[in-house]
Amino acid sequence: MVALRRIDCSTSDAREALAALRRQLSLGGEVVSDRSRDLTRAVFGEPLTPRQAVEHICRAVAERGLPAVQHFSRFLDKFDLRAENLRVTAEELAAAHVAARPGLLPLVRRVRQQLLAFQLGILHQDAVLRRGQHELGLRYRPLRRVGIHVPGGAAAYPSTLLMTAVPAQAAGVAELAVVAPPTPFGSNNPDLLAVCQELGIREVYRVGGAQAIAALAYGIEGLPRVDMIVGPGNLFVALAKRHVYGQVGIDMVAGPSEVIVLADDSARPDFLAADLIAQAEHAPGASFLITWHAPLLEAVAAEIEAQLARLSRGDLARASLEQFGALILAPSEHAAVELTNDFAPEHLHIQTRAASLHAERIDRAGAIFIGPYSPVAVGDYLAGPSHVLPTGGTARFASGLSANDFLRRQSVIRFDAAALQQVGPDVMALAELESLPGHAASVRCRLESLP
């Protein structure tokens, strides 16, 4: 039987157990694989923390450019990166598109249309307010150039490309630069290249990890800097995005992916088990069941065991469930809802009799999936909202990626002489109050020039 931790919220040690879960989910938990830890020691000659390693990489790329990226690609990705193979050629993109497996491109077109319809539907519109002789407004302009990081370590993720590129295109971003590690699942993946070509993306670079984030932020030979970086990645990618923020914009600093399933006695244990396993497949991926119906815990645990045996990635999911999963028994329905709000999960799947009512009571979640036939996988792949969502409790203050994140908001202010006469005395009074006589003078000279 899978060794899922059990937490009974009525016990004395429940508070510490829940606090430990929250720490584990946060970016400060620094969840890395053994392979990443060994690589860090081999490259830097000492067991640096992930944060220290990322700072070293970003500093080197900022100072030395392409040679630094080449160095880290050689040691971290075992790839001989050269100026001539940094960028995937137009011929390679076109060839991947022509040779795409049957059904891939029609599928991409359907998904793109679904995503685009939603993202265009929520797009901010310019607004103008006219009052007498003055005009105030907000206008929105797209970013010019955006970098997209697509992971490529354990699996290929064309869905990540769709969930980041399509919102940017809906906003009107003109230039998209995709970076992905030089692996069979990354920039050497024919499916990923075919999807890039289908979406009209012509810049794809064979570099991933923290060095790719630094290259996008600072610019290197053959890869101009961007205005914003989006897309998921491992801990090193997340820390690199945090490090370069300020040089460029970022979508968010994300930790391990996570789901909370909130369920009562009406829920099907096999559905719940499948949802928890699906999240654990990310490896690492955190999967929590919260319920106030005690018999559900054993039923779900038994279903998890049965389903893991049938999955090709069952061993990975099992390890993730044992390290990051939990079956949590709340003392009441109200307590279960409040605990969910406290966790502020990335994904929340509600399978209760009063699912819509419970969803209304939860205001801290990246994305909410309501009812037994709204699995998280639908949101992962094609529902419409982006699957790039806040993790580690940051849904308390952060939101998922959308087309509006690629828009810059600008104030537009227009006063004529009569309008300035009306408000000018108040402007001058405030300026004098703050001991800024130059501000006051800039208004006074205009008022004195009027007949």
Backbone torsions as a table, in degrees:
resi	resn	phi	psi	omega
1	MET	NA	135.5	179.4
2	VAL	-59.0	135.4	-174.3
3	ALA	-87.3	67.6	177.4
4	LEU	-78.2	135.2	178.5
5	ARG	-69.0	146.1	178.0
6	ARG	-115.7	135.5	177.7
7	ILE	-128.8	117.8	175.3
8	ASP	-100.8	112.0	-173.1
9	CYS	-67.7	-8.3	178.6
10	SER	-87.6	-6.7	-177.7
11	THR	-88.8	163.4	-174.5
12	SER	-70.2	-27.1	-176.8
13	ASP	-95.1	6.8	-177.0
14	ALA	-64.8	-39.4	-177.1
15	ARG	-58.8	-45.3	180.0
16	GLU	-69.1	-36.7	178.4
17	ALA	-64.1	-41.1	178.1
18	LEU	-68.4	-39.0	178.2
19	ALA	-63.4	-37.6	178.3
20	ALA	-64.5	-39.0	176.8
21	LEU	-61.7	-43.9	-179.4
22	ARG	-63.2	-41.4	179.0
23	ARG	-63.7	-38.5	-178.8
24	GLN	-65.5	-34.6	-178.4
25	LEU	-78.6	-23.9	-175.8
26	SER	-71.5	159.8	178.3
27	LEU	-63.0	-28.1	178.6
28	GLY	-66.7	-13.9	176.9
29	GLY	-68.5	-19.0	177.3
30	GLU	46.9	59.5	179.5
31	VAL	-78.9	112.9	178.6
32	VAL	-132.7	156.0	178.5
33	SER	-78.3	162.6	175.9
34	ASP	-60.8	-37.1	179.7
35	ARG	-61.5	-44.4	179.4
36	SER	-63.5	-38.5	179.3
37	ARG	-65.3	-40.8	178.9
38	ASP	-67.7	-39.5	179.0
39	LEU	-63.2	-42.2	179.3
40	THR	-58.6	-45.2	179.9
41	ARG	-64.6	-39.2	-178.5
42	ALA	-68.9	-39.4	-175.8
43	VAL	-76.0	-41.6	-173.3
44	PHE	-101.6	-6.9	176.4
45	GLY	76.9	5.8	178.2
46	GLU	-156.1	158.0	-177.1
47	PRO	-80.0	70.4	178.6
48	LEU	-65.6	150.2	170.7
49	THR	-69.5	158.1	176.9
50	PRO	-53.8	-39.7	-179.9
51	ARG	-63.5	-43.0	179.1
52	GLN	-64.8	-41.4	179.4
53	ALA	-62.9	-42.2	-179.6
54	VAL	-65.6	-43.0	177.8
55	GLU	-59.8	-41.1	178.3
56	HIS	-62.4	-46.5	-178.7
57	ILE	-63.1	-47.6	-177.4
58	CYS	-64.9	-40.6	178.7
59	ARG	-63.4	-41.9	-179.7
60	ALA	-64.8	-42.1	-179.5
61	VAL	-67.9	-39.8	178.2
62	ALA	-62.7	-36.1	-176.0
63	GLU	-86.4	-36.6	-170.3
64	ARG	-115.4	-12.2	175.9
65	GLY	69.2	-136.4	-174.6
66	LEU	-54.4	-44.2	179.5
67	PRO	-55.6	-37.1	178.1
68	ALA	-66.9	-42.7	178.0
69	VAL	-61.7	-41.3	177.9
70	GLN	-61.2	-42.2	179.8
71	HIS	-59.7	-49.3	-177.0
72	PHE	-72.0	-32.0	175.8
73	SER	-64.8	-38.0	-179.3
74	ARG	-65.5	-43.2	-174.4
75	PHE	-88.8	-33.3	-177.2
76	LEU	-89.7	-37.6	-177.7
77	ASP	-106.7	-3.9	-177.8
78	LYS	56.6	40.4	-176.3
79	PHE	-126.2	132.2	178.9
80	ASP	-84.7	84.5	-178.3
81	LEU	-77.9	127.9	178.1
82	ARG	-128.7	163.0	-179.5
83	ALA	-57.0	-35.6	-175.4
84	GLU	-80.3	-16.8	178.5
85	ASN	-114.6	7.9	178.1
86	LEU	-60.2	-46.1	-176.3
87	ARG	-101.9	132.4	174.3
88	VAL	-64.6	131.4	-174.8
89	THR	-75.3	160.4	176.4
90	ALA	-61.3	-35.1	179.5
91	GLU	-66.6	-39.1	178.5
92	GLU	-66.3	-40.4	177.8
93	LEU	-64.5	-45.1	-179.5
94	ALA	-64.5	-40.2	-179.9
95	ALA	-64.8	-40.7	178.3
96	ALA	-63.4	-37.7	179.7
97	HIS	-65.6	-44.9	-180.0
98	VAL	-64.4	-37.8	-175.5
99	ALA	-92.9	11.3	-176.4
100	ALA	-56.5	142.0	-179.3
101	ARG	-60.0	150.0	-178.5
102	PRO	-55.6	133.0	176.0
103	GLY	89.7	-16.0	-175.5
104	LEU	-66.0	-51.5	-174.0
105	LEU	-68.2	-41.6	173.4
106	PRO	-59.0	-37.5	176.8
107	LEU	-62.9	-45.2	179.9
108	VAL	-61.1	-40.2	-179.5
109	ARG	-65.2	-40.1	178.7
110	ARG	-65.7	-45.0	-179.6
111	VAL	-65.2	-44.7	-179.9
112	ARG	-57.6	-43.4	-178.9
113	GLN	-64.5	-39.2	178.1
114	GLN	-62.9	-46.8	179.7
115	LEU	-66.0	-43.5	-176.2
116	LEU	-63.9	-40.4	179.9
117	ALA	-59.8	-43.0	179.2
118	PHE	-68.0	-47.9	-175.2
119	GLN	-64.9	-38.9	176.1
120	LEU	-67.1	-33.6	-178.5
121	GLY	-67.8	-25.3	-178.2
122	ILE	-102.6	2.0	-172.9
123	LEU	-64.6	134.5	177.0
124	HIS	-61.8	145.9	177.4
125	GLN	-116.6	149.2	175.8
126	ASP	-57.4	145.4	179.6
127	ALA	-133.3	137.7	179.8
128	VAL	-130.6	132.8	176.8
129	LEU	-118.6	120.3	180.0
130	ARG	-108.7	127.2	178.1
131	ARG	-132.5	106.3	-179.7
132	GLY	60.4	-119.5	-176.4
133	GLN	-98.3	13.3	176.0
134	HIS	-130.4	159.0	-174.3
135	GLU	-132.5	129.7	178.7
136	LEU	-123.7	142.2	-178.7
137	GLY	-157.8	166.2	169.7
138	LEU	-121.9	134.4	173.6
139	ARG	-128.2	151.5	-175.2
140	TYR	-117.4	131.2	178.4
141	ARG	-129.1	137.0	-178.2
142	PRO	-71.1	151.3	169.4
143	LEU	-61.2	151.5	-177.8
144	ARG	-81.8	-38.0	-171.4
145	ARG	-144.0	127.3	-176.0
146	VAL	-128.4	137.7	174.4
147	GLY	-100.8	138.2	-179.9
148	ILE	-119.6	121.1	174.9
149	HIS	-94.9	123.2	178.2
150	VAL	-113.5	120.0	179.0
151	PRO	-63.1	160.6	179.2
152	GLY	-161.0	37.0	-178.6
153	GLY	-88.1	-63.0	-174.0
154	ALA	-101.6	-15.7	-178.4
155	ALA	-159.9	162.2	175.4
156	ALA	-88.6	144.2	-174.5
157	TYR	-130.8	67.2	173.1
158	PRO	-61.0	-25.2	178.6
159	SER	-63.8	-36.3	177.5
160	THR	-63.0	-39.6	177.2
161	LEU	-61.3	-45.5	179.3
162	LEU	-63.4	-42.1	-174.3
163	MET	-74.9	-11.3	176.7
164	THR	-110.0	-42.8	-176.1
165	ALA	-71.9	-41.6	-176.0
166	VAL	-64.7	-45.2	174.5
167	PRO	-59.0	-39.1	178.5
168	ALA	-64.5	-41.5	178.8
169	GLN	-67.6	-36.5	176.7
170	ALA	-61.0	-34.5	179.6
171	ALA	-77.3	-15.7	179.4
172	GLY	98.3	16.6	177.8
173	VAL	-62.8	128.9	-173.8
174	ALA	-82.9	-36.8	-173.9
175	GLU	-122.7	125.2	176.0
176	LEU	-120.8	127.8	178.6
177	ALA	-116.8	117.1	-178.2
178	VAL	-98.2	130.9	172.1
179	VAL	-117.3	139.1	178.5
180	ALA	-152.6	143.5	-177.3
181	PRO	-60.0	150.8	-178.0
182	PRO	-78.8	67.7	-176.7
183	THR	-128.8	167.2	176.4
184	PRO	-61.0	-19.5	177.8
185	PHE	-100.2	-6.0	-177.0
186	GLY	-109.0	-123.3	-174.8
187	SER	-72.5	-6.2	173.4
188	ASN	-100.4	10.1	-178.0
189	ASN	-89.0	119.3	-176.0
190	PRO	-63.3	-33.1	178.2
191	ASP	-64.1	-44.7	-179.6
192	LEU	-62.6	-43.4	179.8
193	LEU	-66.0	-38.6	178.0
194	ALA	-63.5	-39.1	178.9
195	VAL	-68.0	-39.5	176.0
196	CYS	-57.3	-47.7	-179.8
197	GLN	-62.2	-42.5	-179.8
198	GLU	-62.6	-36.2	-179.1
199	LEU	-83.3	-2.2	179.7
200	GLY	82.6	17.4	178.9
201	ILE	-88.8	121.6	-175.1
202	ARG	-111.5	-4.9	177.6
203	GLU	-110.6	108.4	177.1
204	VAL	-132.4	129.1	-173.9
205	TYR	-121.3	141.7	-177.1
206	ARG	-87.7	68.0	178.2
207	VAL	-154.1	140.1	-179.8
208	GLY	-138.0	-175.3	176.4
209	GLY	72.2	-163.1	-177.2
210	ALA	-61.8	-34.5	-179.8
211	GLN	-66.4	-31.2	176.1
212	ALA	-68.9	-41.5	178.4
213	ILE	-62.1	-43.7	179.2
214	ALA	-65.0	-39.8	179.0
215	ALA	-62.6	-41.4	177.8
216	LEU	-65.5	-38.8	-175.4
217	ALA	-73.3	-41.7	-173.5
218	TYR	-100.2	-21.7	-174.4
219	GLY	80.4	138.3	176.0
220	ILE	-137.0	171.8	177.0
221	GLU	-56.1	120.8	179.1
222	GLY	89.5	-5.3	179.1
223	LEU	-143.0	94.5	-178.9
224	PRO	-64.4	151.1	-178.9
225	ARG	-65.1	158.9	-179.0
226	VAL	-114.2	173.7	177.8
227	ASP	-94.4	-25.4	-176.9
228	MET	-151.7	147.0	177.5
229	ILE	-121.5	130.3	179.1
230	VAL	-131.7	165.8	175.8
231	GLY	113.0	150.2	-176.8
232	PRO	-82.0	176.2	177.9
233	GLY	176.7	-175.6	179.2
234	ASN	-78.0	-172.5	-177.7
235	LEU	-58.3	-38.7	-178.0
236	PHE	-65.8	-37.5	176.1
237	VAL	-65.6	-45.6	-179.9
238	ALA	-60.9	-45.3	-179.9
239	LEU	-67.1	-34.1	177.4
240	ALA	-66.5	-39.5	177.3
241	LYS	-62.6	-41.3	177.0
242	ARG	-62.4	-40.3	-176.8
243	HIS	-65.2	-40.6	-174.6
244	VAL	-88.8	-6.1	179.3
245	TYR	-60.0	131.5	-173.2
246	GLY	112.7	-41.2	168.0
247	GLN	-73.8	-37.0	177.7
248	VAL	-140.5	165.5	170.8
249	GLY	-83.0	158.9	175.3
250	ILE	-135.6	161.7	176.7
251	ASP	-75.0	-50.1	-179.6
252	MET	-174.2	168.0	172.6
253	VAL	-106.0	105.3	-171.5
254	ALA	-106.7	143.8	174.6
255	GLY	-102.2	-156.4	179.7
256	PRO	-58.9	143.4	178.6
257	SER	-66.6	152.9	-172.0
258	GLU	-152.8	153.4	173.3
259	VAL	-141.4	142.8	165.7
260	ILE	-114.8	129.2	173.2
261	VAL	-105.8	117.7	179.5
262	LEU	-101.4	118.7	-171.3
263	ALA	-141.7	155.8	173.8
264	ASP	-124.7	-166.2	-174.8
265	ASP	-70.0	-8.2	178.4
266	SER	-83.6	-12.2	-174.2
267	ALA	-79.6	147.9	176.5
268	ARG	-84.1	122.8	-179.5
269	PRO	-57.4	-34.8	-179.4
270	ASP	-67.9	-36.4	175.7
271	PHE	-64.2	-45.7	-177.6
272	LEU	-63.0	-44.2	179.4
273	ALA	-60.5	-42.9	179.9
274	ALA	-62.7	-38.6	179.1
275	ASP	-65.7	-42.2	-179.8
276	LEU	-67.3	-40.3	178.9
277	ILE	-66.9	-41.5	-179.2
278	ALA	-57.0	-41.3	178.9
279	GLN	-70.5	-39.2	-179.1
280	ALA	-65.2	-23.3	178.9
281	GLU	-57.6	-24.5	179.9
282	HIS	-62.5	-31.4	173.1
283	ALA	44.4	77.4	12.3
284	PRO	-88.9	145.3	173.1
285	GLY	-152.3	130.2	-175.3
286	ALA	-94.3	131.5	-175.9
287	SER	-130.8	117.2	-179.4
288	PHE	-121.7	136.4	167.8
289	LEU	-107.4	127.3	175.2
290	ILE	-118.7	125.2	-180.0
291	THR	-149.4	160.5	172.2
292	TRP	-111.1	9.5	179.1
293	HIS	-108.6	98.3	-171.0
294	ALA	-55.9	-42.0	-178.1
295	PRO	-60.8	-21.3	-178.4
296	LEU	-65.0	-31.0	-176.9
297	LEU	-61.3	-47.7	-178.8
298	GLU	-68.6	-38.7	-179.3
299	ALA	-63.9	-41.4	179.8
300	VAL	-70.0	-40.8	178.6
301	ALA	-59.2	-41.0	179.0
302	ALA	-66.6	-39.7	178.4
303	GLU	-65.9	-39.3	178.4
304	ILE	-59.2	-45.9	-179.8
305	GLU	-59.8	-45.2	-178.1
306	ALA	-65.5	-41.3	-176.7
307	GLN	-74.2	-35.8	179.1
308	LEU	-58.7	-35.9	-177.6
309	ALA	-65.7	-18.6	-176.6
310	ARG	-100.3	-1.8	-174.0
311	LEU	-103.5	140.1	179.5
312	SER	-66.1	-30.1	177.7
313	ARG	-101.9	25.7	-176.6
314	GLY	-60.4	-37.9	-178.9
315	ASP	-65.6	-41.7	177.9
316	LEU	-64.1	-45.1	-179.9
317	ALA	-63.9	-39.1	179.5
318	ARG	-60.9	-47.3	-179.5
319	ALA	-61.6	-39.9	-180.0
320	SER	-67.7	-40.8	178.1
321	LEU	-62.7	-40.8	-178.3
322	GLU	-71.0	-30.3	-179.3
323	GLN	-88.7	-36.5	-171.4
324	PHE	-123.2	1.7	-177.3
325	GLY	-96.5	165.3	178.0
326	ALA	-161.9	143.3	170.4
327	LEU	-108.8	116.3	-169.7
328	ILE	-116.8	125.4	177.6
329	LEU	-101.8	115.4	177.5
330	ALA	-91.9	151.4	-177.6
331	PRO	-72.3	-17.2	-177.9
332	SER	-160.3	168.2	176.4
333	GLU	-60.1	-45.9	179.9
334	HIS	-60.5	-43.5	-179.5
335	ALA	-64.6	-36.3	179.1
336	ALA	-64.7	-41.3	178.8
337	VAL	-66.2	-43.9	-179.5
338	GLU	-65.7	-38.2	178.0
339	LEU	-64.3	-39.4	177.1
340	THR	-61.7	-44.3	176.7
341	ASN	-60.7	-38.8	-179.9
342	ASP	-63.9	-38.3	179.6
343	PHE	-72.0	-28.6	-177.6
344	ALA	47.6	63.5	-170.7
345	PRO	-74.4	158.7	173.9
346	GLU	-63.2	-55.4	176.6
347	HIS	-115.1	136.9	174.1
348	LEU	-128.9	120.4	177.3
349	HIS	-111.8	119.1	-176.9
350	ILE	-105.5	118.6	177.2
351	GLN	-126.6	78.2	-179.7
352	THR	-134.6	167.6	176.7
353	ARG	-62.2	-37.1	-178.2
354	ALA	-106.8	48.6	-172.5
355	ALA	-59.8	-43.5	-179.1
356	SER	-65.8	-39.8	177.6
357	LEU	-64.4	-43.4	178.5
358	HIS	-64.2	-37.8	178.5
359	ALA	-62.2	-37.3	178.7
360	GLU	-65.9	-29.3	-177.1
361	ARG	-85.0	-7.0	-178.5
362	ILE	-110.3	113.6	-177.9
363	ASP	-111.4	8.3	-179.6
364	ARG	-124.6	87.6	176.5
365	ALA	-163.0	146.1	179.0
366	GLY	-70.7	-46.7	177.8
367	ALA	-146.5	138.4	-178.0
368	ILE	-115.6	129.6	179.8
369	PHE	-114.3	119.9	-169.4
370	ILE	-108.9	122.8	174.2
371	GLY	94.7	161.8	-173.2
372	PRO	-67.6	-18.1	-176.6
373	TYR	-108.6	26.2	175.1
374	SER	-123.9	62.4	-178.4
375	PRO	-64.4	154.1	-179.7
376	VAL	-58.2	-30.7	-179.6
377	ALA	-57.7	-30.8	177.2
378	VAL	-62.7	-41.6	177.1
379	GLY	-72.1	-31.0	179.1
380	ASP	-63.3	-31.3	-168.2
381	TYR	-116.0	-36.0	-172.3
382	LEU	-157.2	2.6	-174.0
383	ALA	-57.5	-43.3	-177.6
384	GLY	146.7	-56.6	173.1
385	PRO	-64.3	151.5	179.0
386	SER	-68.9	147.2	176.5
387	HIS	-86.3	4.7	173.9
388	VAL	-82.3	107.4	-168.8
389	LEU	-133.2	156.4	179.9
390	PRO	-70.5	140.4	-178.0
391	THR	-121.7	176.6	172.1
392	GLY	60.3	31.4	179.8
393	GLY	84.6	-1.5	-178.1
394	THR	-74.8	-5.6	173.2
395	ALA	-66.3	-6.1	171.3
396	ARG	-62.1	-30.6	-175.4
397	PHE	-136.9	-9.5	-176.0
398	ALA	-113.4	161.3	-178.5
399	SER	-127.0	166.0	177.0
400	GLY	-70.1	159.4	179.5
401	LEU	-65.7	140.5	174.8
402	SER	-147.9	172.2	179.3
403	ALA	-56.2	-31.7	-177.1
404	ASN	-68.2	-20.3	177.5
405	ASP	-71.1	-15.4	179.7
406	PHE	-96.6	8.6	178.4
407	LEU	-107.0	137.9	171.1
408	ARG	-95.8	131.2	179.6
409	ARG	-93.3	127.1	-179.9
410	GLN	-121.6	136.2	173.1
411	SER	-82.4	141.2	176.6
412	VAL	-126.3	121.1	-173.5
413	ILE	-127.7	126.4	-179.4
414	ARG	-135.8	116.3	176.9
415	PHE	-117.3	140.0	169.7
416	ASP	-97.9	-177.6	-174.4
417	ALA	-60.7	-43.3	-178.2
418	ALA	-64.1	-39.7	179.7
419	ALA	-66.5	-39.7	178.9
420	LEU	-66.8	-36.8	176.0
421	GLN	-59.9	-35.1	-176.6
422	GLN	-71.4	-42.9	-174.1
423	VAL	-100.9	-14.3	-174.6
424	GLY	-53.1	-45.1	-179.9
425	PRO	-58.1	-38.1	178.3
426	ASP	-68.5	-38.6	177.9
427	VAL	-62.2	-46.0	-178.8
428	MET	-65.3	-37.2	-179.9
429	ALA	-63.8	-44.4	178.8
430	LEU	-66.0	-38.8	179.4
431	ALA	-63.7	-43.5	178.3
432	GLU	-65.2	-37.7	178.4
433	LEU	-60.5	-34.4	-178.7
434	GLU	-93.7	10.4	178.8
435	SER	57.2	46.1	176.6
436	LEU	-123.6	73.5	-173.9
437	PRO	-63.4	-27.2	178.8
438	GLY	-65.0	-35.9	177.0
439	HIS	-63.4	-46.4	179.7
440	ALA	-62.2	-40.8	-178.3
441	ALA	-64.3	-32.5	-179.2
442	SER	-66.1	-24.6	175.1
443	VAL	-87.7	-43.2	-175.3
444	ARG	-60.4	-42.5	-177.9
445	CYS	-62.1	-31.8	178.9
446	ARG	-74.5	-41.6	179.4
447	LEU	-65.8	-37.4	-179.4
448	GLU	-71.6	-18.6	-180.0
449	SER	-82.4	-11.5	-176.4
450	LEU	-80.4	145.6	179.8
451	PRO	-66.8	NA	NA
